[in-house]
Amino acid sequence: MYIFTTYGEIVQLHTVGMGLLSPIIISGLLLGAALPFLFSSLAIGATGSAAFQMVDEVRRQFRDNPNILEGRAKPDYARCVDICTKNALKEMIRPVLLVLLSPITVGFLLGKHALGAMLLGGLSTSVLLSTFFTFGGGLWDNAKKFIERTFWMKGTPTHAAAVMGDLVGDPLKDVAGPSLNIFMKLTNMTALLIAPLLL
């Protein structure tokens, strides 16, 4: 919020004669409100892609060396870590470009007022989404743990539903929720850096 306020001071948003019904302001607000959803979907998609590659690698290791399942051989942990690292770096290029290029594009195409509106819309949605993802994902994760503590519920449809909830909850609380905080800071910092060029 402080970064947005600083941007507003630099470009003097408080002296704007433009009303809230201005098409420029409305466009910026709607675009800013939509960006966190797009960013989150890209981040969760990147997690799913890494998970599928990891499953394929684990299956390959079990198939090539059945002794791993019996505990007589150790799996190739380094290969799994390598897959995660490379995939994380590759898959996060699109979300990072979205974060960096959206303020630059809006600022230079639509102007400083539209960029201010975009930042405000993005902040509003990000705060709500981040809280929902972090706490909602944690609830789904802990629901599975709670159900698994009661032995008579294992193998029931309730347990199966909790496992599915955990599969969704983990990327929400560990990836999408925390990364939205970075999204808010980076979009605002990018806007702050280009603010002198928009005067």
C-alpha positions as CSV (number, residue, x, y, z in Angstrom):
1,M,0.0,0.0,0.0
2,Y,2.9,2.4,0.8
3,I,4.4,1.8,-2.6
4,F,1.1,2.7,-4.3
5,T,0.8,5.8,-2.2
6,T,4.3,6.8,-3.2
7,Y,3.4,6.3,-6.8
8,G,0.4,8.4,-6.3
9,E,2.5,11.2,-4.8
10,I,5.0,11.1,-7.6
11,V,2.5,11.3,-10.5
12,Q,0.2,13.5,-8.4
13,L,-2.9,11.4,-8.6
14,H,-4.6,13.5,-5.9
15,T,-4.8,16.5,-8.3
16,V,-6.7,14.4,-11.0
17,G,-9.7,16.1,-12.5
18,M,-10.8,12.8,-13.9
19,G,-13.9,11.2,-12.2
20,L,-14.4,7.6,-11.4
21,L,-16.7,7.2,-14.4
22,S,-13.9,8.0,-16.8
23,P,-13.3,5.1,-19.2
24,I,-9.6,5.3,-18.5
25,I,-10.1,4.8,-14.8
26,I,-12.6,2.0,-15.2
27,S,-10.4,0.2,-17.7
28,G,-7.5,0.4,-15.3
29,L,-9.5,-0.8,-12.4
30,L,-11.0,-3.8,-14.3
31,L,-7.6,-4.7,-15.8
32,G,-5.9,-4.5,-12.4
33,A,-8.7,-6.5,-10.7
34,A,-8.3,-9.3,-13.3
35,L,-4.5,-9.6,-13.2
36,P,-4.2,-11.4,-9.9
37,F,-6.6,-14.1,-11.2
38,L,-4.5,-14.6,-14.3
39,F,-1.2,-14.6,-12.3
40,S,-2.6,-17.1,-9.8
41,S,-3.8,-19.4,-12.6
42,L,-0.3,-19.3,-14.2
43,A,1.4,-20.0,-10.9
44,I,-0.9,-23.0,-10.1
45,G,-0.5,-24.3,-13.6
46,A,3.3,-24.2,-13.2
47,T,2.9,-26.3,-10.0
48,G,0.7,-28.8,-11.8
49,S,3.2,-29.1,-14.6
50,A,6.1,-29.8,-12.2
51,A,4.0,-32.3,-10.3
52,F,3.2,-34.3,-13.5
53,Q,6.9,-34.4,-14.4
54,M,7.8,-35.5,-10.9
55,V,5.3,-38.4,-11.1
56,D,6.7,-39.5,-14.4
57,E,10.2,-39.5,-13.0
58,V,9.3,-41.5,-9.9
59,R,7.4,-44.0,-12.0
60,R,10.5,-44.3,-14.3
61,Q,12.8,-44.9,-11.4
62,F,10.5,-47.6,-9.9
63,R,10.2,-49.2,-13.3
64,D,14.0,-49.2,-14.0
65,N,15.0,-50.2,-10.5
66,P,12.3,-52.3,-8.7
67,N,14.7,-52.6,-5.7
68,I,13.7,-49.1,-4.7
69,L,10.3,-50.3,-3.7
70,E,11.8,-53.0,-1.5
71,G,14.1,-50.6,0.2
72,R,17.3,-52.3,-1.2
73,A,18.3,-49.3,-3.4
74,K,18.1,-45.6,-3.0
75,P,16.2,-43.5,-5.5
76,D,17.9,-40.7,-7.5
77,Y,16.9,-37.7,-5.4
78,A,19.1,-35.3,-7.3
79,R,17.2,-36.0,-10.5
80,C,13.9,-35.1,-8.8
81,V,15.3,-31.9,-7.3
82,D,16.7,-31.0,-10.7
83,I,13.3,-31.5,-12.4
84,C,11.7,-29.2,-9.8
85,T,14.3,-26.5,-10.1
86,K,14.4,-26.4,-13.9
87,N,10.6,-26.5,-14.1
88,A,10.2,-23.8,-11.6
89,L,12.6,-21.5,-13.4
90,K,11.0,-22.2,-16.8
91,E,7.4,-22.1,-15.8
92,M,7.6,-18.9,-13.8
93,I,8.8,-16.9,-16.8
94,R,5.2,-16.1,-18.0
95,P,4.0,-14.9,-14.6
96,V,7.0,-12.8,-14.1
97,L,6.6,-11.2,-17.5
98,L,2.9,-10.5,-16.7
99,V,3.9,-8.8,-13.5
100,L,6.7,-6.7,-15.1
101,L,5.1,-5.8,-18.5
102,S,1.5,-5.0,-17.4
103,P,2.4,-1.8,-15.5
104,I,4.8,-0.7,-18.3
105,T,2.2,-1.4,-21.0
106,V,-0.7,0.3,-19.2
107,G,1.4,3.2,-18.1
108,F,2.7,4.0,-21.6
109,L,-0.4,3.1,-23.5
110,L,-3.2,4.5,-21.3
111,G,-1.3,6.9,-19.0
112,K,-0.4,7.4,-15.4
113,H,-4.1,7.6,-14.2
114,A,-5.0,4.3,-15.8
115,L,-1.9,2.8,-14.2
116,G,-2.9,4.1,-10.8
117,A,-6.3,2.6,-11.2
118,M,-4.8,-0.7,-12.3
119,L,-2.6,-0.8,-9.2
120,L,-5.5,0.0,-7.0
121,G,-7.6,-2.8,-8.6
122,G,-4.8,-5.2,-8.4
123,L,-4.2,-4.5,-4.7
124,S,-7.8,-4.8,-3.9
125,T,-8.2,-8.2,-5.5
126,S,-4.8,-9.5,-4.4
127,V,-5.4,-8.9,-0.8
128,L,-8.7,-10.9,-0.9
129,L,-7.4,-13.7,-3.1
130,S,-4.1,-14.0,-1.1
131,T,-6.1,-14.4,2.2
132,F,-8.5,-16.9,0.6
133,F,-5.8,-19.0,-1.0
134,T,-3.6,-19.1,2.1
135,F,-6.3,-19.9,4.7
136,G,-8.6,-21.9,2.4
137,G,-5.7,-24.0,1.2
138,G,-4.6,-24.5,4.8
139,L,-8.1,-25.6,5.8
140,W,-8.3,-28.2,3.0
141,D,-4.8,-29.5,4.0
142,N,-5.7,-29.7,7.7
143,A,-9.1,-31.3,7.0
144,K,-7.3,-34.3,5.4
145,K,-4.9,-34.5,8.4
146,F,-7.9,-34.4,10.8
147,I,-9.8,-37.1,8.9
148,E,-6.7,-39.3,8.7
149,R,-6.4,-39.1,12.5
150,T,-9.7,-40.9,12.9
151,F,-8.9,-44.4,11.6
152,W,-12.4,-45.5,10.9
153,M,-12.7,-42.8,8.2
154,K,-9.8,-44.0,6.1
155,G,-10.9,-45.4,2.8
156,T,-14.3,-43.7,3.0
157,P,-15.7,-41.3,0.4
158,T,-15.1,-38.5,3.0
159,H,-11.4,-39.4,3.1
160,A,-11.2,-39.5,-0.7
161,A,-12.8,-36.1,-0.9
162,A,-10.3,-34.8,1.7
163,V,-7.4,-36.1,-0.3
164,M,-8.7,-34.3,-3.4
165,G,-9.1,-31.1,-1.3
166,D,-5.5,-31.5,-0.1
167,L,-4.3,-31.8,-3.7
168,V,-5.9,-28.4,-4.4
169,G,-5.1,-26.9,-1.0
170,D,-1.4,-27.4,-1.1
171,P,-0.7,-25.3,-4.2
172,L,-3.1,-22.7,-3.0
173,K,-1.5,-22.2,0.4
174,D,2.1,-22.8,-0.7
175,V,2.2,-21.2,-4.1
176,A,-0.7,-19.0,-5.1
177,G,-1.3,-17.3,-1.8
178,P,2.3,-16.3,-0.9
179,S,3.2,-15.4,-4.6
180,L,0.3,-12.8,-4.7
181,N,2.2,-10.8,-2.1
182,I,5.2,-10.7,-4.5
183,F,2.8,-9.9,-7.3
184,M,1.5,-6.8,-5.4
185,K,5.0,-5.6,-4.6
186,L,6.5,-6.1,-8.0
187,T,3.7,-4.4,-9.9
188,N,3.8,-1.5,-7.6
189,M,7.6,-1.3,-7.7
190,T,7.7,-1.5,-11.5
191,A,5.1,1.4,-11.6
192,L,7.2,3.4,-9.2
193,L,10.3,2.9,-11.3
194,I,8.6,4.1,-14.5
195,A,6.6,6.9,-12.8
196,P,9.1,9.7,-13.7
197,L,8.8,8.7,-17.3
198,L,5.0,9.2,-17.2
199,L,5.0,12.8,-16.0
